[in-house]
Amino acid sequence: MPTPTRYEILQSFRPLWRVEDEQWLAQRQADWQHIRASIKKAAPASLKLLESYFVYGEKKGYLPGTTLLLFTPYDSAESVQEVFLKVLRNMGAL
């Protein structure tokens, strides 16, 4: 079985972002405002990348693996484990 690309791995996480759910999306946007207020030094372009991933799950540029892990909206302990293991496999750690 071929190793999935980073893009394929990220696409498998897309269902965790429930952007079609207006209530979920409004909460995610409110959460982003709290996070944004705590970020003291960042270029506007970096903030836009972070916001795009945090709110919509759209990766429009480089984001470190730790950011991907922390900014993914997990719905269960199993989804955290799945994402974590996929990231490790992609890094060649497993």
Secondary structure, DSSP 8 states (H G I E B T S, - for coil): -----HHHHHHHHGGG--TT-HHHHHHHHHHHHHHHHH--S--HHHHHHHHIIIII----S---HHHHHHHS--SSHHHHHHHHHHHHHHHT--
